[in-house]
Amino acid sequence: MTHVALFALDATSQMDPTTGVFLIASVIKMIAIFTLVMVGVAYTTFAERRISAWIQDRHGPNRVGPLGLFQVLADGVKNLMKEETYPGDANLTLFILAPAIAFIPAMLTWAVIPFASPLPTPWGRIDMVVADLPVGFLFTLAISSIGVYGLALAGWSSNNKYALLGGLRASAQMISYEIAMGMSTVCVLLLSGNVHLTEIIKQQSTMGWNVFLLSIAFFLFLIAAFAETNRVPFDLPEAESELIAGYHTEYSAMKFSMFPISEYAGMITASAMLVTLFFGGWDIPFTQWDNTGEFTVLKTLLTFASFAVKTLFWVFFYIWIRWTLPRFRYDQLMSLGWKVMLPIALAYVTVIATLVLALDMAGLPRDWRFGGAMFAVNAVLVVLLFFVLDRGRIVSPAYSRLDKAAVARLRAVTAARAALTTGEGA
Amino acid sequence: MATKRTIEVELSTTGLTKDGKAQRIPLVMGGGAAVALEAPPSMEPELEGEHMLINIGPQHPATHGVLRLVLEMEGETVVRCIPHVGYLHCGFEKIGEYRQYNQIIPWTDREDYLNSIGNNVAFALGAERLFNIEITERCKVLRVMAMELSRIASHLVWMGTTCIDIGAYTPFLWSFQYREKIYEMLEKWVGARLTTTATRVGGMAADIPEGWTDKLQSFVQDFPRTLDECERMLTKNAIWVGRTVGLGVMSPEEALNYGLSGPMIRASGVDYDVRKDFPYLDYETYDWTVPVGTSGDVYDRFLVRMAEMRESVKILAQTLKRLPDGPVNVDDPRVILPPKKKATSEMESMIHHFKNVMEGPRPPIGESYVAVESPKGEKGYYFVSDGSSKPVRWRIRPPSYVNLSAIPKMVEGHLLSDVIAINASIDIVMGEIDR
């Protein structure tokens, strides 16, 4: 193995560091992660504008600096310089607090996400995760639920009807999809037998990525992640054409931009979680070199690159979807969450639990053979769900499958609903 | 002669006077006993129970101008909807009474500003009927081109804004690209993009420039591809279908009773198209069909408009084939200025020139009404002439206004998001509604 050694490494580099080193390293990691994510957020907004321009056949911001790269700085300065306005009858305490509450959880989740293989240093092995919590995954679920308070409080404290509706939509939507999201990830936990994110990555490096073993859980998680971050097609809380700007209608200047910042931070976080749970985290595909043997600096760098590429792909995916799909309606969103995703997730958990138990009883070792068996069953399940049960009706907007009967059925449903609310159907 | 009566009606929006009584203002002052009409239902509804009042507009991203919808909501469900119009009232019709016929044409640009050249043509047709003028063949074909181009431009704006209202942003930009091409063509033709003022009584302001038909030819060839792309994004998209199907349903009878026209009534299954039923500009000689929907919901209106754009392309292709040579303007000195050379050399022409410029063309005493199929529906222009060079009365029949009148019926019982989708499906232009 040839690479440039950054440090004179010896045996201590593979061991746990002392408490002092651990604390110093943690602080450095915190600052590094915070900086990286914030810069990432800034450039995701830029990427969003450039990619949307690309999709829509226009140029996008390209005036400030080379390729418009300094646009984000200009935007930041603009947001700081703008006047802060406060609605007359707002609950000022909550009004000011809400953007912070929305922003903090999106950042906090990063604390437990492992972003590279451990780094060997002369002072001991440094885990490439800010806090390697044994309950890592539960922590992310808990934290991501807090984010909704920011939106709901923003909507409520603004004393504005649009904002109130936006806040209500946000809370209902995020709570509903949290359940589907939690359920979909139970399968991952079943397979890894652990909520420690590092362990989940380890499991995927031996068995194969969860996206191939638990495809349906992956789809459910993906959809729920879109809903959790309020991105199109689930951007109802801020639905520009309906609610002006939804929960942040009354906000201005930097307090307003805290909401987009938290949205983009949430997007990056969700992408990172997606990668960690289903795409092997920092695992480099097609090789075991990164998981076995001694930790080296090169391994850390390469695994970090692998993690970054995967995360950025999903960020791109988020943007891509936003500029492609229309927005759901409130009731459709709710019925998708409760009537479709939750039952599928529950059934899937049952199937996976049974499968894991059966494979264990059959004495299959938990390595590629286990993964292979899982993959085979998974392929059958996917075919069953998408081609037999769903047939392009609910989950996938299969272009060629929309037939007259489906439209007629939909019409009848909508008419019945309207008649119910106007009392004509009674 | 009937005596003047004082008619009192409740003022719609000012509500109560200081002492708590409904405020009344006299409409007509004069002698005689006051006749109190039954007060119209108050515009600010009294709310039942936990209902909430929401104002959509006049400043709102999805009201396409300054429409104001007062919605009584139960949660997210609309219980009642009261549309308010008039925020963009400019007095076009009154101004028209103080202008010569050709001078009114710039005003027609500004009422339905997405269809300005179509309005120009419609106005000219009405005025020509009043003047008893038969326009030239070339002019007829040019006007068909103008109307169909403007129909496509208007439908493109409709499609884009509707997409934005329903949350899909990208087709908006795609549609505006082709609208831009249409505007470029119009600019080449008459020098203006939006406010074209392209027609004159008896002809056009300008003939098409050289090479213009090639541009139109390439447009006719390329445009359907963009339509296909947009359709691929929308027509069978599950979310799009879910958001539009079954909303704002108007049965054929209801549509007729409300006086709807254009794509609104055709989506309900009534194949009424002024171009087919009361042909003008030789539309009966073109080969095209009227797209008709079945269920009269937002989705069908979308399908009908998409199909209409394809039909317009078909008509445009035919105009290209049949465009004859010859003069654009009629050879009628009553309405068209004689050439400057003649005016300075011939007595007769000089008099015509003088009269035309100083007084303007004078139609015979009488009235005329002409209806055309504008992108929004049946657009009518009504003129009353007393023989002077200015109309005594000029009246517009705005299709958006009539179509909008059905919105309380259509949105009832639907959700707030549906109000936006239904409102978008009407394709209103507030300039035309408020005039």
Interface residues (C-beta under 8 A of the other chain):
Chain A: S52 I55 Q56 D57 R58 K161 Y162 L165 V232 P233 D235 L236 A239 E240 S241 E242 L243 I244 R322 W323 T324 L325 P326 R327 F328 R329 Y330 D331 Q332 G392 R393 I394 S396 P397 A398 Y399 S400 R401 L402 V407 L410 R411 A412 V413 T414 A415 R417 A418 A419 L420 T421 T422 E424
Chain B: M52 I54 H60 P61 A62 E74 E76 T77 V79 C163 I164 D165 I166 G167 A168 Y169 T170 L173 W174 Q177 R232 M233 L234 K236 N237 A238 I239 W240 V241 G242 R243 V245 G246 L247 V249 S295 D297 Y299 E412 G413 H414 L415 L416 S417 D418 I420
